[in-house]
């Protein structure tokens, strides 16, 4: 009898939700007139857990920069306002992108779905059973990515896409692989088991390796990486005390306060702005099971710490933060979410013809020249491998010119782009034409490569 009552209650809740949606249809307004320097996107719809993060992910997946945001979601309804620009600081004019926001994402029922527990693909989603997903977590060390790529190449696995993050001596990676012969997902359970066993050996037993076949999974590899690093213990619980973060950068400032009259916890974050900062902080709050009821985001303040975020949150069970231990964990996890994507090191772009084992060869050259990979994004498009690496030397120091000369010589017939050191806006201030001796690249790097984008084709 009790079970029957519960089933009736669930059906009533579903019918009520449908009624609310019919009475208050979702609305997305994209306005290029009300703000001088940004496109204003207003989103009104029925409230559902996770919908704020899903909406922000739609925007960052389109490479839009969120300069301001206003969040309000009391009761059964939410209203969010985002000021966005493209990567060049211009208003959004692309009709395809506007249609994508309005029709395919924010106004669709799919946007109401909660984030998937399994690893999702990213970019252009492959067809069902087209690839296999591999997740790795464990202790970071120089040469780790090279060893992982070598194992996959030895087992005739082609890496189609991958994201690799490191933070506080821990590493997390998500690989999308296919079978070398068929070009499709690996179906053989015994082979998948061998892949996992060898990868666990590479991780020296301090980590995990798991695989799952792709098939209709949603977008969001970076979303999965945040969760992996939190589950692995790299969520900030062991953050180093002090004012300086990675490479001497000032740590983000996070303040957690009580708002007793409304039973909220107030979270205030101040740090240097960078792409996807809002997305990363919302991932941290969501992974810790906090719900944002109100919030303000401002990345146009013009000060040294030019990003300001303020949230009024409660735990999913309806309570605010209750203990000092919970407060400290929230602070450290937000710091880690901000820092783990920080673009430390020298940014390298490598482009070459795609083939099985090419990533293993590239990372082997890095390892043999004592380069440590801080972060990596690997992708293949139209038969071309387009990989981005953030690297330092084995001790976390900047890479010198002689090392880059050696890397260029050994990489062979590839296009290597050496971009400015991390921490900037990501825009290229100057381009140096191809040609000249390899040593030109080294001498330029020995000097100031701030603001330069050096392009050199080695052959």
Secondary structure, DSSP 8 states (H G I E B T S, - for coil): -HHHHHHHHHHHHHHHHHHHHHHS--EEEEESSS-SSSEEEEEEEE--TTHHHHHHHHHHHTT-EEEEEEEE--TTEEEEEEEEE-TTS-----HHHHHIIIIIITTSGGGGS---SS--B-SS---TTS-EEEEEEEE--TTHHHHHHHHHHHTTEEEEEEEEEEETTEEEEEEEEEETTTSS----HHHHHHHHHHHHHHTTTSEEEEEEE-SS--B-HHHHHHHHHHHTT-SSTT---SSB-GGG-B--EEEEEEETTTTEEEEEEEE---TTHHHHHHHHHHHTTEEEEEEEEES---SSS-EEEEEEEEETTS----SHHHHHHHHHHHHHHHHTT---SEEEEEEEE--TTHHHHHHHHHHHTTEEEEEEEEEEETTEEEEEEEEEETTS----HHHHHHHHHHH-SEEEEEE--TTS-S--SEEE-S-S-HHHHHHHHHS--TTEEEEEEE-
